[in-house]
Amino acid sequence: MVIEAFRNGTPVIASNRGALPELIDVNETGFIFSFEDIDTELSAALNNFENIKNKSDMHKACYEKYTEQFHIKSYLENYQIMIGEMVNVSGNS
């Protein structure tokens, strides 16, 4: 759902569990909170979002992250690079 949110230019507030922190650039595409102190941390994340002066910059950053990393075109380009690197490594053996 994070990727879908970015596709729509929507910042994400997510927990620090699993791969979620790896997807979010704090203060650019969203905020992270910890379950260990959920009341304080979630409130802080929500306040941080509310206090952003130019939310349109954050929306733009979300969409840019989607197009650069997750759009099918960029995904396929990155996949081709990865396959090419694998072929080069196995060819050098």
C-alpha positions as CSV (number, residue, x, y, z in Angstrom):
1,M,0.0,0.0,0.0
2,V,2.9,2.3,0.5
3,I,3.8,2.1,-3.2
4,E,0.2,2.8,-4.2
5,A,0.2,5.8,-1.9
6,F,3.3,7.2,-3.5
7,R,1.8,6.6,-6.9
8,N,-1.0,9.0,-5.8
9,G,1.4,11.5,-4.3
10,T,0.3,10.6,-0.8
11,P,2.8,10.7,2.1
12,V,2.8,7.7,4.4
13,I,2.9,7.4,8.2
14,A,4.0,3.9,9.0
15,S,5.3,1.7,11.8
16,N,9.0,0.8,12.1
17,R,8.1,-2.9,11.5
18,G,9.1,-5.0,8.5
19,A,10.3,-3.3,5.3
20,L,8.2,-0.2,5.8
21,P,11.1,2.0,7.1
22,E,13.1,1.1,4.0
23,L,10.4,2.5,1.7
24,I,9.9,5.8,3.4
25,D,12.3,8.8,3.4
26,V,11.5,10.5,6.7
27,N,10.4,14.1,6.3
28,E,10.3,13.7,2.5
29,T,7.8,10.9,1.7
30,G,6.4,10.2,5.2
31,F,7.1,9.5,8.8
32,I,7.9,6.4,10.9
33,F,6.6,5.6,14.4
34,S,7.6,2.9,16.8
35,F,5.1,0.5,18.5
36,E,7.2,0.6,21.7
37,D,5.8,4.0,22.6
38,I,2.9,4.2,20.1
39,D,0.9,6.9,21.8
40,T,3.8,9.4,21.8
41,E,5.5,8.3,18.6
42,L,2.3,8.2,16.5
43,S,1.2,11.6,17.8
44,A,4.7,13.0,17.0
45,A,4.5,11.6,13.4
46,L,1.0,13.1,12.9
47,N,2.2,16.5,14.3
48,N,5.3,16.4,12.1
49,F,3.0,15.9,9.1
50,E,0.6,18.7,10.2
51,N,3.5,21.1,10.7
52,I,5.0,20.7,7.2
53,K,4.9,24.1,5.6
54,N,4.8,23.1,2.0
55,K,2.9,19.8,1.7
56,S,2.9,20.0,-2.1
57,D,6.7,19.4,-2.0
58,M,6.1,16.2,0.0
59,H,3.4,15.1,-2.5
60,K,5.8,15.7,-5.3
61,A,8.6,13.7,-3.6
62,C,6.2,10.8,-3.1
63,Y,5.2,10.7,-6.8
64,E,8.9,11.1,-7.8
65,K,9.9,8.2,-5.6
66,Y,7.2,6.1,-7.2
67,T,8.2,7.0,-10.8
68,E,12.0,6.5,-10.1
69,Q,11.8,3.2,-8.2
70,F,8.4,1.5,-8.7
71,H,6.9,2.5,-12.0
72,I,7.0,-0.4,-14.4
73,K,9.4,1.3,-16.8
74,S,12.0,2.1,-14.1
75,Y,11.4,-1.3,-12.5
76,L,12.2,-3.1,-15.8
77,E,15.2,-0.9,-16.4
78,N,16.6,-1.8,-12.9
79,Y,15.7,-5.5,-13.5
80,Q,17.7,-5.5,-16.8
81,I,20.7,-3.9,-15.0
82,M,20.5,-6.6,-12.3
83,I,20.3,-9.4,-14.9
84,G,23.2,-7.9,-16.8
85,E,25.3,-7.7,-13.7
86,M,24.5,-11.4,-12.9
87,V,25.5,-12.5,-16.4
88,N,28.8,-10.5,-16.2
89,V,29.6,-12.1,-12.8
90,S,28.9,-15.6,-14.0
91,G,30.7,-15.0,-17.3
92,N,33.8,-14.0,-15.4
93,S,34.0,-17.2,-13.4
